[in-house]
């Protein structure tokens, strides 16, 4: 039996640029760094060459014997795979990002109101669980949607983009969640989730998505599920900030029709991701405090969203390397 093959991990853009002999060293230098660029090589020479290059969004590579990862909000033009988060519109997304995002404040005593406008011209997919009419619907300003004896409210959010702290207009506890998937919707995809409470917070979570269906939507939902599991004994109100409109709509609107029809979609098919949304709904209802879902646009420099995205990407990457090691 031959010895274990050695790899070299090059960091072109991260906390510290260089070449490392282990994934743990590499990860420590890119974890939490927005827009990090790094690759795995078979030879030290290739790794050093990549690490010493100036990062460029237009650069490409013809090598195919290594994996490349990027948490940049722009898609790479090169041939290797990259991680993507839900701010991108992909075929398995229920909706593209809003074309208009309006926030108005009538008076200090009123909460911000909002309007979402969606494009109804899109591809349908296996993860579409709502009737087409919902895609063009707007949410009434400040309307609370009840889940049994609990209220879930959707609000817009424009926090300070450069601040490392998170705040709320009330005493609610604030957390950011995100999901990421490489090769989203394709065979061999690897996904991960991230939960960010604050810099250095012990409750922060970065993990690989379990199961065969490695989609971005499942990663987004899993991150929210982890938060609800963490906060079952929390009496304070909770604000879950996410860039997944799919999850927000599922938790505040679509579940009503699903449950009424025995967890069937508008087409009569089984609802996708029921195994995640059903326990999420139970956990929301069992919490002492109220749960609020807040939409934040992804990849817009919002600090908490960027940190959650980095944790999600790291979780997906850890799964990728775990699989390769087992092989």
C-alpha positions as CSV (number, residue, x, y, z in Angstrom):
1,X,0.0,0.0,0.0
2,X,1.5,3.3,-1.0
3,X,2.0,6.3,1.3
4,X,-0.6,9.0,1.7
5,X,-0.4,11.6,-1.1
6,X,0.8,15.0,0.0
7,X,-0.9,18.2,-1.0
8,X,0.1,21.9,-0.8
9,X,-2.5,24.5,0.1
10,X,-1.8,28.0,-1.4
11,X,-3.4,31.2,0.0
12,X,-3.4,34.0,-2.5
13,X,-5.8,36.2,-0.6
14,X,-6.5,35.8,3.1
15,X,-5.3,36.7,6.6
16,X,-1.8,35.6,5.6
17,X,-0.6,34.8,2.1
18,X,1.6,31.7,1.6
19,X,1.8,28.0,1.1
20,X,0.8,25.5,3.8
21,X,1.2,21.7,4.1
22,X,-2.0,21.0,5.9
23,X,-5.7,22.0,5.4
24,X,-6.0,23.2,9.0
25,X,-3.2,25.7,8.5
26,X,-4.8,26.9,5.3
27,X,-8.2,27.2,6.8
28,X,-6.9,29.3,9.8
29,X,-5.6,31.8,7.3
30,X,-8.8,32.2,5.3
31,X,-11.6,31.4,7.8
32,X,-13.7,34.6,8.2
33,X,-11.9,36.4,5.5
34,X,-14.4,37.8,2.9
35,X,-13.3,37.1,-0.7
36,X,-10.6,34.7,0.3
37,X,-8.8,32.9,-2.6
38,X,-7.0,29.6,-2.1
39,X,-6.3,26.3,-3.8
40,X,-4.9,22.8,-3.3
41,X,-2.0,21.7,-5.5
42,X,0.0,18.5,-6.0
43,X,3.3,20.2,-6.1
44,X,4.9,23.0,-4.0
45,X,6.0,24.8,-7.1
46,X,2.5,25.2,-8.4
47,X,1.3,26.3,-5.0
48,X,4.0,29.0,-4.6
49,X,3.3,30.3,-8.1
50,X,-0.4,30.7,-7.3
51,X,0.2,32.2,-3.9
52,X,2.5,34.8,-5.4
53,X,0.1,35.9,-8.1
54,X,-1.8,39.2,-7.7
55,X,-5.5,38.4,-7.0
56,X,-7.6,39.2,-10.1
57,X,-11.3,38.5,-10.8
58,X,-10.4,38.0,-14.4
59,X,-7.6,35.5,-14.0
60,X,-8.0,31.9,-15.0
61,X,-6.1,28.6,-14.8
62,X,-5.8,25.6,-17.1
63,X,-4.8,23.2,-14.3
64,X,-7.4,20.7,-13.4
65,X,-5.7,18.6,-10.7
66,X,-6.8,20.8,-7.8
67,X,-9.9,22.3,-6.2
68,X,-10.5,26.0,-6.0
69,X,-12.8,27.9,-3.6
70,X,-13.9,31.5,-3.4
71,X,-16.4,33.3,-1.2
72,X,-16.4,36.3,-3.6
73,X,-19.8,37.6,-4.6
74,X,-18.7,37.5,-8.3
75,X,-18.7,34.3,-10.1
76,X,-15.3,33.1,-11.3
77,X,-14.8,33.0,-15.1
78,X,-12.3,30.1,-14.8
79,X,-13.0,26.4,-15.3
80,X,-12.7,25.3,-11.7
81,X,-15.7,25.0,-9.4
82,X,-16.5,27.7,-6.8
83,X,-18.8,28.1,-3.8
84,X,-21.8,30.3,-4.1
85,X,-24.3,31.7,-1.5
86,X,-28.0,32.5,-1.9
87,X,-27.5,36.0,-3.1
88,X,-27.0,34.5,-6.5
89,X,-30.0,33.5,-8.7
90,X,-29.7,29.9,-9.6
91,X,-32.1,27.4,-11.2
92,X,-32.9,25.8,-7.8
93,X,-33.7,29.2,-6.2
94,X,-37.4,29.8,-5.7
95,X,-36.9,33.5,-6.4
96,X,-34.2,35.8,-7.7
97,X,-33.1,38.7,-5.5
98,X,-35.7,41.5,-5.3
99,X,-35.6,44.0,-8.2
100,X,-36.7,46.7,-5.9
101,X,-36.0,47.1,-2.2
102,X,-37.7,50.0,-0.6
103,X,-37.7,51.0,3.1
104,X,-39.7,53.9,4.5
105,X,-40.1,55.2,8.0
106,X,-43.2,57.2,8.7
107,X,-42.4,58.1,12.3
108,X,-40.1,57.1,15.1
109,X,-42.9,55.1,16.6
110,X,-43.4,53.0,13.5
111,X,-41.3,50.1,12.3
112,X,-39.8,50.3,8.8
113,X,-42.1,49.1,6.1
114,X,-41.0,47.3,3.0
115,X,-41.9,46.1,-0.5
116,X,-40.5,43.2,-2.4
117,X,-41.0,42.9,-6.2
118,X,-40.1,39.6,-7.8
119,X,-39.8,38.5,-11.4
120,X,-42.3,35.8,-12.3
121,X,-40.3,34.8,-15.5
122,X,-38.1,32.1,-14.2
123,X,-37.4,28.4,-14.5
124,X,-39.4,26.0,-12.3
125,X,-37.5,23.3,-10.5
126,X,-37.8,20.4,-8.1
127,X,-37.6,22.8,-5.1
128,X,-40.5,25.0,-6.2
129,X,-43.1,24.3,-3.6
130,X,-45.4,27.4,-3.9
131,X,-48.0,28.4,-6.5
132,X,-46.9,30.9,-9.1
133,X,-49.2,33.5,-7.8
134,X,-47.2,33.7,-4.6
135,X,-44.2,34.9,-6.6
136,X,-45.8,38.2,-7.5
137,X,-47.3,38.8,-4.1
138,X,-46.1,41.5,-1.8
139,X,-46.1,41.4,2.0
140,X,-48.3,43.9,3.8
141,X,-46.1,46.4,5.8
142,X,-45.7,45.5,9.4
143,X,-48.0,42.5,9.1
144,X,-47.5,39.8,11.8
145,X,-48.1,36.2,10.6
146,X,-49.2,34.0,13.4
147,X,-48.0,30.4,13.9
148,X,-50.4,29.1,16.5
149,X,-49.6,31.2,19.6
150,X,-46.4,32.7,18.2
151,X,-45.9,35.7,15.9
152,X,-43.3,35.7,13.1
153,X,-42.7,39.1,11.5
154,X,-40.7,39.8,8.4
155,X,-38.9,43.2,8.3
156,X,-36.3,44.8,6.2
157,X,-32.9,45.5,7.6
158,X,-30.0,47.9,6.7
159,X,-27.5,47.5,9.5
160,X,-24.2,49.4,9.6
161,X,-22.1,47.6,6.9
162,X,-18.7,48.2,8.5
163,X,-19.6,47.5,12.1
164,X,-18.6,44.2,13.8
165,X,-21.4,44.5,16.3
166,X,-25.0,43.5,15.9
167,X,-27.9,45.4,17.2
168,X,-31.7,45.5,17.2
169,X,-34.3,48.2,17.7
170,X,-35.6,46.2,20.7
171,X,-34.2,43.8,23.2
172,X,-34.3,40.9,20.7
173,X,-31.2,38.8,20.3
174,X,-29.8,39.0,16.8
175,X,-28.1,36.2,14.8
176,X,-27.1,35.9,11.2
177,X,-27.3,32.6,9.2
178,X,-26.2,31.6,5.8
179,X,-25.6,28.6,3.5
180,X,-23.2,27.8,0.7
181,X,-22.9,25.1,-1.9
182,X,-20.2,24.2,-4.4
183,X,-21.7,22.8,-7.6
184,X,-25.2,23.7,-6.3
185,X,-27.9,21.4,-7.7
186,X,-25.3,19.1,-9.4
187,X,-24.1,15.6,-8.7
188,X,-21.1,15.8,-6.3
189,X,-22.2,19.2,-4.8
190,X,-20.9,20.0,-1.3
191,X,-22.7,22.4,1.0
192,X,-22.2,23.9,4.4
193,X,-24.0,26.2,6.8
194,X,-22.9,29.1,9.1
195,X,-24.4,30.7,12.2
196,X,-22.8,34.0,13.5
197,X,-23.8,35.6,16.8
198,X,-20.8,37.9,17.0
199,X,-17.0,38.0,16.8
200,X,-15.5,35.4,19.1
201,X,-18.9,34.2,20.3
202,X,-18.9,30.5,21.4
203,X,-22.3,30.0,19.8
204,X,-20.9,30.6,16.3
205,X,-21.3,27.4,14.1
206,X,-19.7,26.3,10.9
207,X,-20.5,22.8,9.6
208,X,-21.0,20.6,6.6
209,X,-24.5,19.8,5.4
210,X,-25.6,16.2,6.1
211,X,-27.4,14.0,3.6
212,X,-27.3,13.3,-0.1
213,X,-29.1,16.5,-1.2
214,X,-26.4,19.1,-1.1
215,X,-28.3,22.2,-2.1
216,X,-27.9,25.8,-1.0
217,X,-31.5,26.0,0.1
218,X,-31.1,23.0,2.5
219,X,-27.9,24.6,3.8
220,X,-29.7,27.9,4.5
221,X,-32.6,26.1,6.3
222,X,-30.1,24.0,8.3
223,X,-28.4,27.1,9.6
224,X,-31.8,28.4,10.8
225,X,-32.6,25.0,12.3
226,X,-29.4,25.1,14.3
227,X,-30.2,28.5,15.7
228,X,-33.7,27.4,16.8
229,X,-32.1,24.4,18.5
230,X,-29.6,26.7,20.3
231,X,-32.3,29.0,21.5
232,X,-35.0,26.7,22.8
233,X,-34.4,27.8,26.4
234,X,-34.0,31.5,25.5
235,X,-36.8,33.7,26.8
236,X,-35.8,36.8,24.8
237,X,-37.2,37.6,21.4
238,X,-35.0,36.3,18.6
239,X,-34.2,38.0,15.2
240,X,-32.8,35.6,12.6
241,X,-31.2,37.7,9.8
242,X,-30.9,35.7,6.6
243,X,-30.5,36.5,2.9
244,X,-32.7,33.4,2.0
245,X,-36.1,34.7,0.9
246,X,-37.0,31.0,0.3
247,X,-36.6,30.2,4.0
248,X,-38.5,33.4,5.1
249,X,-41.4,32.7,2.8
250,X,-41.5,29.0,3.8
251,X,-41.5,29.9,7.6
252,X,-44.0,32.8,7.4
253,X,-46.4,31.9,4.5
254,X,-46.0,28.7,2.5
255,X,-46.2,26.3,5.4
256,X,-49.9,27.2,5.9
257,X,-50.8,25.7,2.6
258,X,-48.4,22.8,2.9
259,X,-49.8,21.7,6.2
260,X,-53.4,22.2,5.0
261,X,-52.7,19.9,2.0
262,X,-50.8,17.3,4.1
263,X,-47.4,18.7,3.2
264,X,-48.1,18.6,-0.5
265,X,-47.1,21.4,-2.9
266,X,-49.4,23.2,-5.3
267,X,-48.6,20.5,-7.9
268,X,-49.5,17.7,-5.6
269,X,-45.9,16.6,-5.0
270,X,-44.3,16.1,-1.7
271,X,-42.9,19.4,-0.2
272,X,-39.1,19.6,-0.6
273,X,-37.2,20.0,2.6
274,X,-40.1,19.0,4.9
275,X,-37.6,17.2,7.1
276,X,-36.1,20.6,7.9
277,X,-39.1,23.0,7.9
278,X,-41.4,20.7,10.0
279,X,-39.0,20.7,13.0
280,X,-38.2,24.4,12.5
281,X,-41.9,25.2,12.8
282,X,-42.2,23.1,16.0
283,X,-39.2,24.8,17.5
284,X,-40.5,28.3,16.7
285,X,-43.8,27.4,18.4
286,X,-42.2,26.0,21.5
287,X,-39.9,28.9,22.1
288,X,-40.9,31.2,25.0
289,X,-39.9,34.3,23.2
290,X,-41.1,35.5,19.8
291,X,-39.1,34.7,16.6
292,X,-38.7,37.3,13.9
293,X,-37.1,36.6,10.5
294,X,-35.3,39.6,9.0
295,X,-34.3,39.7,5.3
296,X,-30.8,41.1,4.6
297,X,-29.4,41.3,1.0
298,X,-26.4,39.0,0.5
299,X,-23.0,40.2,-0.5
300,X,-23.7,43.8,0.2
301,X,-21.0,44.4,2.8
302,X,-23.3,43.7,5.8
303,X,-20.9,42.6,8.5
304,X,-23.0,39.8,10.1
305,X,-24.1,38.4,6.7
306,X,-20.4,38.3,5.5
307,X,-19.3,36.5,8.7
308,X,-22.1,34.0,8.4
309,X,-21.3,33.5,4.7
310,X,-17.6,32.8,5.6
311,X,-18.7,30.2,8.2
312,X,-21.0,28.5,5.6
313,X,-18.2,28.4,3.0
314,X,-15.8,26.9,5.6
315,X,-18.3,24.3,6.5
316,X,-18.8,23.3,2.9
317,X,-15.0,23.1,2.4
318,X,-14.5,20.9,5.5
319,X,-16.9,18.4,4.0
320,X,-15.1,18.4,0.7
321,X,-11.8,17.6,2.2
322,X,-13.3,15.1,4.6
323,X,-14.8,13.2,1.7
324,X,-11.4,13.2,-0.2
325,X,-9.6,12.0,2.9
326,X,-12.0,9.1,3.3
327,X,-11.6,8.2,-0.4
